[in-house]
Amino acid sequence: MIRKEDQQESIKTSRQQIEMDGKPNIRILVKGDRDVMDSLLPTTKGGRKLEKGLQDLINEKYNCAFQIEIIYESGGRSDLWLQQLGEIPFPNELHTSEQLDSFPPKKQLETLLTGQSPSFLLAADIDIIVFSTQAEITKNLWKHHETGYLIDIPEDWEQRWSETEKLEFQQYFSPTAFLSAEQSQANFSQIVQLLKETTGAYIICYNCCDFDPSDRTTNYHKIGETLRLRIQKLNLALLKLSMQEGISIIDVELLLAELGAAQHVTKALDYSLEAYQVICQEFLRVITDVGFFENRPLLKQIGRRRD
């Protein structure tokens, strides 16, 4: 466990290097689903949409004076973040080979459990932490019956595993429900406070565009919570979180509205190449305004004072 004093000293040293070095290197941790990565990385570097990524835009604007390093870490739902930050301990039962041997998909499960921890979230040399709310909207996790430990399994697990493997797995794990907007806001508030106390990273969150070409609902009486409604509620919760904690928002909802959602949302939560390029430019604008490319202190994320 890294001591808080050591973390803060390392952060201070790292921050001085970034602000004072003639050719700074900015490390960005992308936490969660692929939507953020697709807005920052070109197809030549692992993205799925962009021809020019964030580094290309920075090179053009600052004549290659700055280099960025993007680190991707899965596990974007907020309750899984809390688990990775140590709020929910790893169950001793799953350490034993006998427990793993009881699962027919042993290799898959070992990989899943290994991938849950540790996290880069508290690393002292991360300059920007970026996440989106997309995982909150779309992701179902699985919970260990006895301990409550959460794991994130591949979306195509039902196609990849045999019926016997699936039945054995579900003897020990069951799916969770979607988080409510209130739960997500409370979780992220706890996470952001912890990150602000223990790291020097600047925190940025993407919201989601609520336009769904397949949704033509006009009356919501007794139909339950649709994807559009979940997105709208979570966008509002994120706005409240930004007011409370001072974190920056990449307002994908607004950017797509300005572009024309009907032309640039190919399906729910999937945007056009032009849309991702605009999102990438907005990300660059935000970190430019913060001061990452100038020899001055970064803007602080103070937020609203609590009573």
ROLOFI-956632 format. One record per residue (C-alpha): residue number from 1; residue in one letter; x, y, z; chain. Coordinates in pm, 1 decimal, padded with zeros to 6 digits, always signed. Each point is the difference from the previous one (the first is absolute). Example, Ala and Ser with C-alpha at 12.3 -4.5 7.8 and 13.67 -1.06 7.14 Angstrom:
BEGIN
<pt n="1" res="a" x="+01230.0" y="-00450.0" z="+00780.0" chain="A"/>
<pt n="2" res="s" x="+00137.0" y="+00344.0" z="-00066.0" chain="A"/>
END
This chain:
BEGIN
<pt n="1" res="m" x="+00000.0" y="+00000.0" z="+00000.0" chain="A"/>
<pt n="2" res="i" x="+00149.5" y="+00335.7" z="-00105.4" chain="A"/>
<pt n="3" res="r" x="+00007.7" y="+00252.4" z="+00281.1" chain="A"/>
<pt n="4" res="k" x="-00199.5" y="+00318.5" z="-00063.9" chain="A"/>
<pt n="5" res="e" x="+00307.2" y="+00214.7" z="+00077.7" chain="A"/>
<pt n="6" res="d" x="+00208.2" y="-00187.2" z="-00259.7" chain="A"/>
<pt n="7" res="q" x="-00279.2" y="+00033.0" z="-00256.4" chain="A"/>
<pt n="8" res="q" x="-00026.4" y="+00374.9" z="+00053.0" chain="A"/>
<pt n="9" res="e" x="+00377.7" y="+00051.8" z="-00026.0" chain="A"/>
<pt n="10" res="s" x="+00013.6" y="-00205.1" z="-00319.4" chain="A"/>
<pt n="11" res="i" x="-00295.0" y="+00194.7" z="-00138.4" chain="A"/>
<pt n="12" res="k" x="+00171.9" y="+00329.5" z="+00081.1" chain="A"/>
<pt n="13" res="t" x="+00320.9" y="-00106.8" z="-00175.1" chain="A"/>
<pt n="14" res="s" x="-00187.5" y="-00133.1" z="-00302.3" chain="A"/>
<pt n="15" res="r" x="-00212.6" y="+00314.0" z="-00026.8" chain="A"/>
<pt n="16" res="q" x="+00305.5" y="+00225.0" z="+00010.2" chain="A"/>
<pt n="17" res="q" x="+00153.9" y="-00195.6" z="-00285.6" chain="A"/>
<pt n="18" res="i" x="-00316.0" y="+00032.5" z="-00207.0" chain="A"/>
<pt n="19" res="e" x="-00041.0" y="+00372.6" z="+00056.4" chain="A"/>
<pt n="20" res="m" x="+00366.9" y="+00099.1" z="-00031.0" chain="A"/>
<pt n="21" res="d" x="+00149.6" y="-00247.2" z="-00250.5" chain="A"/>
<pt n="22" res="g" x="+00050.1" y="+00129.7" z="-00352.1" chain="A"/>
<pt n="23" res="k" x="-00144.2" y="-00317.8" z="-00154.5" chain="A"/>
<pt n="24" res="p" x="-00255.5" y="-00130.9" z="+00248.5" chain="A"/>
<pt n="25" res="n" x="-00146.4" y="-00347.5" z="+00000.2" chain="A"/>
<pt n="26" res="i" x="-00364.2" y="-00015.3" z="+00111.1" chain="A"/>
<pt n="27" res="r" x="-00132.9" y="-00334.0" z="+00123.4" chain="A"/>
<pt n="28" res="i" x="-00373.0" y="-00058.0" z="-00042.9" chain="A"/>
<pt n="29" res="l" x="-00186.0" y="-00286.4" z="+00164.9" chain="A"/>
<pt n="30" res="v" x="-00318.0" y="-00095.5" z="-00184.1" chain="A"/>
<pt n="31" res="k" x="-00224.1" y="-00199.4" z="+00231.8" chain="A"/>
<pt n="32" res="g" x="-00300.3" y="-00193.1" z="-00121.8" chain="A"/>
<pt n="33" res="d" x="-00162.7" y="-00075.0" z="-00332.9" chain="A"/>
<pt n="34" res="r" x="+00147.1" y="+00046.7" z="-00346.4" chain="A"/>
<pt n="35" res="d" x="-00190.3" y="+00319.4" z="-00083.9" chain="A"/>
<pt n="36" res="v" x="+00267.7" y="+00228.5" z="+00147.4" chain="A"/>
<pt n="37" res="m" x="+00282.4" y="-00190.1" z="-00169.5" chain="A"/>
<pt n="38" res="d" x="-00175.7" y="+00028.5" z="-00334.3" chain="A"/>
<pt n="39" res="s" x="-00012.5" y="+00378.2" z="+00041.5" chain="A"/>
<pt n="40" res="l" x="+00373.2" y="+00032.0" z="+00078.2" chain="A"/>
<pt n="41" res="l" x="+00186.2" y="-00266.6" z="-00200.8" chain="A"/>
<pt n="42" res="p" x="+00012.8" y="-00031.8" z="-00380.7" chain="A"/>
<pt n="43" res="t" x="-00059.9" y="-00333.9" z="-00166.6" chain="A"/>
<pt n="44" res="t" x="+00376.5" y="-00039.9" z="-00044.9" chain="A"/>
<pt n="45" res="k" x="+00043.4" y="+00002.8" z="+00379.1" chain="A"/>
<pt n="46" res="g" x="-00291.6" y="-00219.0" z="+00105.9" chain="A"/>
<pt n="47" res="g" x="-00301.2" y="+00226.9" z="-00037.7" chain="A"/>
<pt n="48" res="r" x="-00295.1" y="-00100.9" z="-00212.1" chain="A"/>
<pt n="49" res="k" x="-00101.5" y="+00328.0" z="-00165.8" chain="A"/>
<pt n="50" res="l" x="+00249.8" y="+00285.9" z="-00018.6" chain="A"/>
<pt n="51" res="e" x="+00242.7" y="+00078.8" z="-00277.5" chain="A"/>
<pt n="52" res="k" x="+00167.5" y="+00263.2" z="+00221.3" chain="A"/>
<pt n="53" res="g" x="+00019.1" y="-00060.4" z="+00373.3" chain="A"/>
<pt n="54" res="l" x="+00084.0" y="+00224.8" z="+00294.1" chain="A"/>
<pt n="55" res="q" x="+00377.1" y="-00026.1" z="-00053.0" chain="A"/>
<pt n="56" res="d" x="-00040.9" y="+00102.4" z="-00364.8" chain="A"/>
<pt n="57" res="l" x="-00200.9" y="+00308.3" z="+00096.6" chain="A"/>
<pt n="58" res="i" x="+00257.2" y="+00092.9" z="+00265.7" chain="A"/>
<pt n="59" res="n" x="+00283.7" y="-00042.9" z="-00251.0" chain="A"/>
<pt n="60" res="e" x="-00173.4" y="+00230.3" z="-00245.8" chain="A"/>
<pt n="61" res="k" x="-00078.9" y="+00266.3" z="+00259.6" chain="A"/>
<pt n="62" res="y" x="+00326.7" y="-00008.1" z="+00197.3" chain="A"/>
<pt n="63" res="n" x="+00248.6" y="-00116.8" z="-00264.0" chain="A"/>
<pt n="64" res="c" x="+00067.2" y="-00337.7" z="+00170.0" chain="A"/>
<pt n="65" res="a" x="+00114.6" y="+00168.4" z="+00324.1" chain="A"/>
<pt n="66" res="f" x="-00218.9" y="-00218.8" z="+00221.4" chain="A"/>
<pt n="67" res="q" x="-00039.2" y="-00374.8" z="+00023.6" chain="A"/>
<pt n="68" res="i" x="-00292.0" y="-00185.7" z="+00152.2" chain="A"/>
<pt n="69" res="e" x="-00018.3" y="-00355.0" z="+00130.5" chain="A"/>
<pt n="70" res="i" x="-00346.3" y="-00155.3" z="+00017.3" chain="A"/>
<pt n="71" res="i" x="-00053.7" y="-00292.2" z="+00237.2" chain="A"/>
<pt n="72" res="y" x="-00322.0" y="-00197.5" z="-00025.8" chain="A"/>
<pt n="73" res="e" x="-00151.3" y="-00181.5" z="+00296.1" chain="A"/>
<pt n="74" res="s" x="-00331.2" y="-00184.9" z="-00017.8" chain="A"/>
<pt n="75" res="g" x="-00256.5" y="-00011.6" z="+00277.0" chain="A"/>
<pt n="76" res="g" x="-00194.6" y="+00315.6" z="-00054.0" chain="A"/>
<pt n="77" res="r" x="-00301.9" y="-00044.7" z="+00227.6" chain="A"/>
<pt n="78" res="s" x="+00026.1" y="+00201.0" z="+00319.6" chain="A"/>
<pt n="79" res="d" x="-00064.9" y="-00286.9" z="+00242.3" chain="A"/>
<pt n="80" res="l" x="+00286.5" y="-00191.6" z="-00162.0" chain="A"/>
<pt n="81" res="w" x="+00220.5" y="+00310.1" z="+00039.9" chain="A"/>
<pt n="82" res="l" x="-00072.7" y="-00000.7" z="+00373.1" chain="A"/>
<pt n="83" res="q" x="+00089.1" y="-00366.1" z="+00018.6" chain="A"/>
<pt n="84" res="q" x="+00329.2" y="+00059.7" z="-00180.1" chain="A"/>
<pt n="85" res="l" x="+00077.1" y="+00287.0" z="+00236.3" chain="A"/>
<pt n="86" res="g" x="-00028.6" y="-00239.2" z="+00292.2" chain="A"/>
<pt n="87" res="e" x="-00352.3" y="+00056.0" z="+00123.7" chain="A"/>
<pt n="88" res="i" x="-00088.3" y="-00368.3" z="-00063.3" chain="A"/>
<pt n="89" res="p" x="+00279.9" y="-00248.8" z="+00079.4" chain="A"/>
<pt n="90" res="f" x="+00089.7" y="-00289.7" z="-00224.9" chain="A"/>
<pt n="91" res="p" x="-00177.5" y="-00308.5" z="+00144.8" chain="A"/>
<pt n="92" res="n" x="+00233.0" y="-00255.9" z="+00153.9" chain="A"/>
<pt n="93" res="e" x="-00219.9" y="-00276.9" z="-00138.3" chain="A"/>
<pt n="94" res="l" x="+00106.3" y="+00087.5" z="-00354.2" chain="A"/>
<pt n="95" res="h" x="+00371.3" y="-00019.9" z="+00081.1" chain="A"/>
<pt n="96" res="t" x="-00007.2" y="-00376.9" z="+00036.7" chain="A"/>
<pt n="97" res="s" x="+00068.7" y="-00231.8" z="-00288.6" chain="A"/>
<pt n="98" res="e" x="-00287.8" y="-00221.3" z="+00118.6" chain="A"/>
<pt n="99" res="q" x="-00243.5" y="+00285.9" z="-00053.1" chain="A"/>
<pt n="100" res="l" x="+00131.7" y="+00069.5" z="-00348.6" chain="A"/>
<pt n="101" res="d" x="+00005.6" y="-00370.0" z="-00081.3" chain="A"/>
<pt n="102" res="s" x="-00373.8" y="-00013.7" z="+00064.3" chain="A"/>
<pt n="103" res="f" x="-00059.1" y="+00219.6" z="-00304.4" chain="A"/>
<pt n="104" res="p" x="+00015.9" y="-00173.8" z="-00339.0" chain="A"/>
<pt n="105" res="p" x="+00103.8" y="+00330.8" z="-00165.5" chain="A"/>
<pt n="106" res="k" x="+00300.0" y="+00014.6" z="+00233.9" chain="A"/>
<pt n="107" res="k" x="+00232.0" y="+00192.2" z="-00230.6" chain="A"/>
<pt n="108" res="q" x="-00266.5" y="+00256.9" z="-00078.8" chain="A"/>
<pt n="109" res="l" x="-00077.8" y="+00054.2" z="+00367.2" chain="A"/>
<pt n="110" res="e" x="+00366.3" y="+00031.2" z="+00097.6" chain="A"/>
<pt n="111" res="t" x="+00040.1" y="+00267.9" z="-00265.4" chain="A"/>
<pt n="112" res="l" x="-00310.3" y="+00185.2" z="+00116.8" chain="A"/>
<pt n="113" res="l" x="+00103.9" y="-00001.7" z="+00364.6" chain="A"/>
<pt n="114" res="t" x="+00355.6" y="+00104.3" z="-00081.6" chain="A"/>
<pt n="115" res="g" x="-00129.6" y="+00287.7" z="-00210.9" chain="A"/>
<pt n="116" res="q" x="-00198.6" y="+00159.7" z="+00281.7" chain="A"/>
<pt n="117" res="s" x="+00298.5" y="+00128.5" z="+00195.7" chain="A"/>
<pt n="118" res="p" x="+00223.2" y="+00188.0" z="+00047.0" chain="A"/>
<pt n="119" res="s" x="-00094.5" y="+00333.0" z="-00155.6" chain="A"/>
<pt n="120" res="f" x="+00203.6" y="+00291.3" z="-00132.8" chain="A"/>
<pt n="121" res="l" x="-00251.0" y="+00241.2" z="+00154.6" chain="A"/>
<pt n="122" res="l" x="+00222.8" y="+00090.1" z="+00294.5" chain="A"/>
<pt n="123" res="a" x="+00326.3" y="+00000.8" z="-00194.8" chain="A"/>
<pt n="124" res="a" x="+00195.0" y="+00315.0" z="+00078.2" chain="A"/>
<pt n="125" res="d" x="+00120.1" y="+00063.0" z="-00355.1" chain="A"/>
<pt n="126" res="i" x="-00340.4" y="+00020.6" z="-00170.7" chain="A"/>
<pt n="127" res="d" x="-00077.0" y="+00356.6" z="-00110.6" chain="A"/>
<pt n="128" res="i" x="-00355.6" y="-00036.2" z="-00130.6" chain="A"/>
<pt n="129" res="i" x="-00265.1" y="-00257.6" z="+00090.7" chain="A"/>
<pt n="130" res="v" x="-00277.5" y="-00031.7" z="-00257.4" chain="A"/>
<pt n="131" res="f" x="-00315.1" y="-00207.4" z="+00023.1" chain="A"/>
<pt n="132" res="s" x="-00347.8" y="-00004.9" z="-00148.5" chain="A"/>
<pt n="133" res="t" x="-00344.6" y="-00083.8" z="+00128.4" chain="A"/>
<pt n="134" res="q" x="-00060.0" y="-00254.5" z="-00275.8" chain="A"/>
<pt n="135" res="a" x="+00086.3" y="-00299.0" z="+00217.7" chain="A"/>
<pt n="136" res="e" x="-00249.9" y="+00119.3" z="+00261.4" chain="A"/>
<pt n="137" res="i" x="-00267.7" y="-00006.8" z="-00267.3" chain="A"/>
<pt n="138" res="t" x="+00080.5" y="-00326.1" z="-00174.7" chain="A"/>
<pt n="139" res="k" x="+00208.9" y="-00225.7" z="+00224.4" chain="A"/>
<pt n="140" res="n" x="-00129.4" y="-00291.4" z="+00203.6" chain="A"/>
<pt n="141" res="l" x="+00248.6" y="-00141.1" z="+00249.5" chain="A"/>
<pt n="142" res="w" x="-00003.8" y="-00335.5" z="+00177.2" chain="A"/>
<pt n="143" res="k" x="+00008.8" y="-00035.2" z="+00379.3" chain="A"/>
<pt n="144" res="h" x="+00143.5" y="-00286.0" z="+00203.3" chain="A"/>
<pt n="145" res="h" x="-00283.4" y="-00144.4" z="+00209.1" chain="A"/>
<pt n="146" res="e" x="+00189.5" y="-00032.5" z="+00328.0" chain="A"/>
<pt n="147" res="t" x="+00223.1" y="+00305.8" z="-00001.4" chain="A"/>
<pt n="148" res="g" x="-00163.0" y="+00253.2" z="-00230.8" chain="A"/>
<pt n="149" res="y" x="+00320.6" y="+00024.0" z="-00203.9" chain="A"/>
<pt n="150" res="l" x="-00063.5" y="+00142.9" z="-00348.2" chain="A"/>
<pt n="151" res="i" x="+00144.8" y="-00116.2" z="-00329.7" chain="A"/>
<pt n="152" res="d" x="-00045.7" y="+00123.7" z="-00354.2" chain="A"/>
<pt n="153" res="i" x="-00029.9" y="-00285.4" z="-00249.4" chain="A"/>
<pt n="154" res="p" x="+00015.3" y="+00026.7" z="-00382.0" chain="A"/>
<pt n="155" res="e" x="-00321.3" y="+00100.1" z="-00172.1" chain="A"/>
<pt n="156" res="d" x="+00015.7" y="-00307.0" z="-00225.3" chain="A"/>
<pt n="157" res="w" x="+00047.8" y="-00247.4" z="+00286.1" chain="A"/>
<pt n="158" res="e" x="-00326.5" y="-00176.8" z="-00080.0" chain="A"/>
<pt n="159" res="q" x="+00125.2" y="-00078.8" z="-00349.3" chain="A"/>
<pt n="160" res="r" x="+00351.6" y="-00096.8" z="+00111.8" chain="A"/>
<pt n="161" res="w" x="-00083.7" y="-00223.2" z="+00297.5" chain="A"/>
<pt n="162" res="s" x="-00177.7" y="-00332.6" z="-00009.5" chain="A"/>
<pt n="163" res="e" x="-00330.3" y="-00057.1" z="+00179.0" chain="A"/>
<pt n="164" res="t" x="+00181.9" y="-00195.7" z="+00272.1" chain="A"/>
<pt n="165" res="e" x="+00250.2" y="+00281.7" z="+00050.8" chain="A"/>
<pt n="166" res="k" x="-00275.4" y="+00259.0" z="+00025.7" chain="A"/>
<pt n="167" res="l" x="-00198.7" y="-00204.6" z="+00250.3" chain="A"/>
<pt n="168" res="e" x="+00306.4" y="-00061.2" z="+00216.2" chain="A"/>
<pt n="169" res="f" x="+00093.8" y="+00367.5" z="-00008.4" chain="A"/>
<pt n="170" res="q" x="-00348.9" y="+00107.5" z="+00105.9" chain="A"/>
<pt n="171" res="q" x="+00017.8" y="-00226.4" z="+00305.8" chain="A"/>
<pt n="172" res="y" x="+00243.4" y="+00253.3" z="+00145.2" chain="A"/>
<pt n="173" res="f" x="-00080.8" y="+00328.3" z="-00177.5" chain="A"/>
<pt n="174" res="s" x="-00320.6" y="+00183.4" z="-00090.1" chain="A"/>
<pt n="175" res="p" x="-00054.9" y="+00309.0" z="-00217.7" chain="A"/>
<pt n="176" res="t" x="-00051.8" y="+00340.8" z="+00154.8" chain="A"/>
<pt n="177" res="a" x="-00259.0" y="+00254.9" z="-00103.8" chain="A"/>
<pt n="178" res="f" x="+00082.9" y="+00334.5" z="-00159.6" chain="A"/>
<pt n="179" res="l" x="+00098.4" y="+00267.7" z="+00247.8" chain="A"/>
<pt n="180" res="s" x="-00242.2" y="+00284.8" z="+00056.5" chain="A"/>
<pt n="181" res="a" x="+00114.1" y="+00353.3" z="-00082.3" chain="A"/>
<pt n="182" res="e" x="+00001.3" y="+00076.0" z="+00372.9" chain="A"/>
<pt n="183" res="q" x="+00224.6" y="-00300.3" z="+00072.0" chain="A"/>
<pt n="184" res="s" x="+00236.3" y="+00099.0" z="-00281.0" chain="A"/>
<pt n="185" res="q" x="+00023.2" y="+00359.6" z="+00120.2" chain="A"/>
<pt n="186" res="a" x="+00069.4" y="-00110.5" z="+00357.6" chain="A"/>
<pt n="187" res="n" x="+00263.6" y="-00251.3" z="-00114.2" chain="A"/>
<pt n="188" res="f" x="+00178.0" y="+00246.4" z="-00227.7" chain="A"/>
<pt n="189" res="s" x="-00008.0" y="+00267.1" z="+00268.5" chain="A"/>
<pt n="190" res="q" x="+00179.8" y="-00238.0" z="+00234.7" chain="A"/>
<pt n="191" res="i" x="+00247.0" y="-00096.6" z="-00272.4" chain="A"/>
<pt n="192" res="v" x="+00076.4" y="+00358.1" z="-00104.4" chain="A"/>
<pt n="193" res="q" x="+00055.1" y="+00110.2" z="+00359.3" chain="A"/>
<pt n="194" res="l" x="+00243.7" y="-00286.7" z="+00052.6" chain="A"/>
<pt n="195" res="l" x="+00186.9" y="+00075.4" z="-00322.5" chain="A"/>
<pt n="196" res="k" x="+00025.2" y="+00368.3" z="+00085.0" chain="A"/>
<pt n="197" res="e" x="+00136.4" y="-00082.7" z="+00345.4" chain="A"/>
<pt n="198" res="t" x="+00261.7" y="-00250.9" z="-00117.1" chain="A"/>
<pt n="199" res="t" x="+00103.9" y="+00101.2" z="-00353.9" chain="A"/>
<pt n="200" res="g" x="+00076.5" y="+00313.3" z="-00196.2" chain="A"/>
<pt n="201" res="a" x="-00189.4" y="-00115.6" z="-00307.8" chain="A"/>
<pt n="202" res="y" x="-00243.9" y="+00224.0" z="-00180.9" chain="A"/>
<pt n="203" res="i" x="-00336.6" y="-00178.4" z="-00030.8" chain="A"/>
<pt n="204" res="i" x="-00213.4" y="+00010.3" z="-00314.7" chain="A"/>
<pt n="205" res="c" x="-00324.2" y="-00185.3" z="-00071.5" chain="A"/>
<pt n="206" res="y" x="-00190.5" y="-00056.9" z="-00323.1" chain="A"/>
<pt n="207" res="n" x="-00377.2" y="-00003.4" z="+00006.7" chain="A"/>
<pt n="208" res="c" x="-00205.7" y="-00178.5" z="-00267.3" chain="A"/>
<pt n="209" res="c" x="-00233.0" y="+00110.2" z="-00276.5" chain="A"/>
<pt n="210" res="d" x="-00352.5" y="-00118.0" z="+00076.0" chain="A"/>
<pt n="211" res="f" x="-00111.8" y="-00017.4" z="-00363.8" chain="A"/>
<pt n="212" res="d" x="-00100.6" y="-00353.1" z="-00094.0" chain="A"/>
<pt n="213" res="p" x="-00118.1" y="-00042.5" z="-00361.0" chain="A"/>
<pt n="214" res="s" x="-00199.3" y="-00307.7" z="+00097.3" chain="A"/>
<pt n="215" res="d" x="-00190.0" y="+00169.9" z="+00284.7" chain="A"/>
<pt n="216" res="r" x="-00317.8" y="+00181.8" z="-00098.4" chain="A"/>
<pt n="217" res="t" x="-00164.0" y="-00007.4" z="+00342.9" chain="A"/>
<pt n="218" res="t" x="-00251.4" y="+00280.1" z="+00061.1" chain="A"/>
<pt n="219" res="n" x="-00176.2" y="-00128.1" z="+00310.7" chain="A"/>
<pt n="220" res="y" x="+00203.8" y="-00140.3" z="+00289.0" chain="A"/>
<pt n="221" res="h" x="-00288.9" y="-00110.3" z="+00220.2" chain="A"/>
<pt n="222" res="k" x="+00074.2" y="-00349.3" z="+00138.9" chain="A"/>
<pt n="223" res="i" x="+00266.5" y="-00084.5" z="-00257.4" chain="A"/>
<pt n="224" res="g" x="+00297.9" y="+00000.1" z="+00237.2" chain="A"/>
<pt n="225" res="e" x="+00330.9" y="+00178.7" z="-00038.9" chain="A"/>
<pt n="226" res="t" x="+00120.3" y="+00013.9" z="-00360.6" chain="A"/>
<pt n="227" res="l" x="+00360.4" y="+00049.3" z="-00108.5" chain="A"/>
<pt n="228" res="r" x="-00073.1" y="+00363.0" z="-00089.7" chain="A"/>
<pt n="229" res="l" x="-00150.6" y="+00064.9" z="+00340.6" chain="A"/>
<pt n="230" res="r" x="+00298.1" y="-00157.0" z="+00179.1" chain="A"/>
<pt n="231" res="i" x="+00236.4" y="+00217.9" z="-00200.9" chain="A"/>
<pt n="232" res="q" x="-00196.4" y="+00316.2" z="+00075.6" chain="A"/>
<pt n="233" res="k" x="-00005.7" y="-00074.6" z="+00372.9" chain="A"/>
<pt n="234" res="l" x="+00369.9" y="-00078.6" z="+00009.0" chain="A"/>
<pt n="235" res="n" x="+00090.3" y="+00311.7" z="-00200.0" chain="A"/>
<pt n="236" res="l" x="-00180.0" y="+00205.5" z="+00263.0" chain="A"/>
<pt n="237" res="a" x="+00176.0" y="-00188.8" z="+00280.6" chain="A"/>
<pt n="238" res="l" x="+00335.0" y="+00068.9" z="-00166.7" chain="A"/>
<pt n="239" res="l" x="-00083.7" y="+00370.2" z="-00021.9" chain="A"/>
<pt n="240" res="k" x="-00071.7" y="+00002.2" z="+00374.0" chain="A"/>
<pt n="241" res="l" x="+00326.3" y="-00185.2" z="+00065.1" chain="A"/>
<pt n="242" res="s" x="+00192.9" y="+00259.5" z="-00201.1" chain="A"/>
<pt n="243" res="m" x="-00159.1" y="+00280.4" z="+00201.6" chain="A"/>
<pt n="244" res="q" x="+00080.1" y="-00180.6" z="+00324.4" chain="A"/>
<pt n="245" res="e" x="+00355.0" y="-00117.6" z="-00074.9" chain="A"/>
<pt n="246" res="g" x="+00121.2" y="+00230.4" z="-00276.3" chain="A"/>
<pt n="247" res="i" x="+00082.4" y="-00272.4" z="-00252.1" chain="A"/>
<pt n="248" res="s" x="-00010.7" y="+00082.7" z="-00370.7" chain="A"/>
<pt n="249" res="i" x="-00260.3" y="-00143.7" z="-00237.0" chain="A"/>
<pt n="250" res="i" x="+00043.5" y="-00081.0" z="-00366.5" chain="A"/>
<pt n="251" res="d" x="-00359.5" y="+00076.8" z="-00096.7" chain="A"/>
<pt n="252" res="v" x="-00059.1" y="-00258.8" z="-00271.0" chain="A"/>
<pt n="253" res="e" x="-00373.7" y="+00068.1" z="+00020.6" chain="A"/>
<pt n="254" res="l" x="+00053.1" y="+00365.9" z="-00094.5" chain="A"/>
<pt n="255" res="l" x="+00260.9" y="-00072.5" z="-00267.2" chain="A"/>
<pt n="256" res="l" x="-00228.9" y="-00248.7" z="-00175.1" chain="A"/>
<pt n="257" res="a" x="-00292.8" y="+00239.4" z="+00024.2" chain="A"/>
<pt n="258" res="e" x="+00207.0" y="+00268.4" z="-00172.9" chain="A"/>
<pt n="259" res="l" x="+00110.9" y="-00242.7" z="-00272.1" chain="A"/>
<pt n="260" res="g" x="-00343.9" y="-00151.6" z="-00048.1" chain="A"/>
<pt n="261" res="a" x="-00060.5" y="-00321.7" z="+00188.8" chain="A"/>
<pt n="262" res="a" x="-00221.3" y="-00151.2" z="-00267.5" chain="A"/>
<pt n="263" res="q" x="+00290.4" y="+00012.2" z="-00247.1" chain="A"/>
<pt n="264" res="h" x="+00281.2" y="-00092.7" z="+00239.2" chain="A"/>
<pt n="265" res="v" x="-00142.8" y="-00262.9" z="+00236.5" chain="A"/>
<pt n="266" res="t" x="+00010.7" y="-00323.7" z="-00197.9" chain="A"/>
<pt n="267" res="k" x="-00164.8" y="-00192.3" z="+00283.2" chain="A"/>
<pt n="268" res="a" x="-00038.7" y="+00056.1" z="+00373.9" chain="A"/>
<pt n="269" res="l" x="+00337.4" y="+00104.5" z="+00150.2" chain="A"/>
<pt n="270" res="d" x="+00183.1" y="-00041.1" z="-00330.6" chain="A"/>
<pt n="271" res="y" x="+00105.0" y="+00315.0" z="-00184.0" chain="A"/>
<pt n="272" res="s" x="+00136.0" y="+00090.7" z="-00341.9" chain="A"/>
<pt n="273" res="l" x="+00363.3" y="+00064.1" z="-00087.8" chain="A"/>
<pt n="274" res="e" x="-00068.1" y="+00374.4" z="-00015.5" chain="A"/>
<pt n="275" res="a" x="-00163.3" y="-00010.3" z="+00342.6" chain="A"/>
<pt n="276" res="y" x="+00300.1" y="-00175.6" z="+00156.7" chain="A"/>
<pt n="277" res="q" x="+00231.2" y="+00254.6" z="-00164.1" chain="A"/>
<pt n="278" res="v" x="-00197.5" y="+00285.6" z="+00153.2" chain="A"/>
<pt n="279" res="i" x="+00010.0" y="-00172.8" z="+00340.7" chain="A"/>
<pt n="280" res="c" x="+00378.0" y="-00035.6" z="-00031.9" chain="A"/>
<pt n="281" res="q" x="+00033.8" y="+00370.8" z="-00082.0" chain="A"/>
<pt n="282" res="e" x="-00214.4" y="+00085.9" z="+00301.4" chain="A"/>
<pt n="283" res="f" x="+00222.5" y="-00212.1" z="+00224.3" chain="A"/>
<pt n="284" res="l" x="+00304.3" y="+00190.1" z="-00128.2" chain="A"/>
<pt n="285" res="r" x="-00175.7" y="+00330.6" z="+00063.6" chain="A"/>
<pt n="286" res="v" x="-00075.7" y="-00097.5" z="+00360.2" chain="A"/>
<pt n="287" res="i" x="+00353.0" y="-00108.3" z="+00090.4" chain="A"/>
<pt n="288" res="t" x="+00136.9" y="+00307.6" z="-00178.3" chain="A"/>
<pt n="289" res="d" x="-00221.3" y="+00228.6" z="+00209.4" chain="A"/>
<pt n="290" res="v" x="+00111.2" y="-00185.2" z="+00314.2" chain="A"/>
<pt n="291" res="g" x="+00360.6" y="+00093.4" z="-00075.6" chain="A"/>
<pt n="292" res="f" x="+00172.5" y="-00324.5" z="-00096.7" chain="A"/>
<pt n="293" res="f" x="+00184.1" y="+00168.8" z="-00288.6" chain="A"/>
<pt n="294" res="e" x="+00108.1" y="+00315.7" z="+00180.3" chain="A"/>
<pt n="295" res="n" x="+00261.9" y="+00080.4" z="+00261.7" chain="A"/>
<pt n="296" res="r" x="-00255.0" y="+00083.3" z="+00270.0" chain="A"/>
<pt n="297" res="p" x="-00181.8" y="-00180.3" z="+00282.6" chain="A"/>
<pt n="298" res="l" x="-00286.9" y="-00219.2" z="-00110.3" chain="A"/>
<pt n="299" res="l" x="-00353.2" y="+00111.6" z="+00077.9" chain="A"/>
<pt n="300" res="k" x="-00120.4" y="-00162.3" z="+00319.9" chain="A"/>
<pt n="301" res="q" x="-00313.7" y="-00210.2" z="+00021.5" chain="A"/>
<pt n="302" res="i" x="-00145.5" y="+00149.8" z="+00315.2" chain="A"/>
<pt n="303" res="g" x="-00374.2" y="-00045.1" z="-00043.3" chain="A"/>
<pt n="304" res="r" x="-00275.4" y="+00131.6" z="+00218.7" chain="A"/>
<pt n="305" res="r" x="+00060.7" y="+00053.6" z="+00369.6" chain="A"/>
<pt n="306" res="r" x="-00198.6" y="-00236.0" z="+00220.3" chain="A"/>
<pt n="307" res="d" x="-00187.3" y="+00110.4" z="+00309.1" chain="A"/>
END
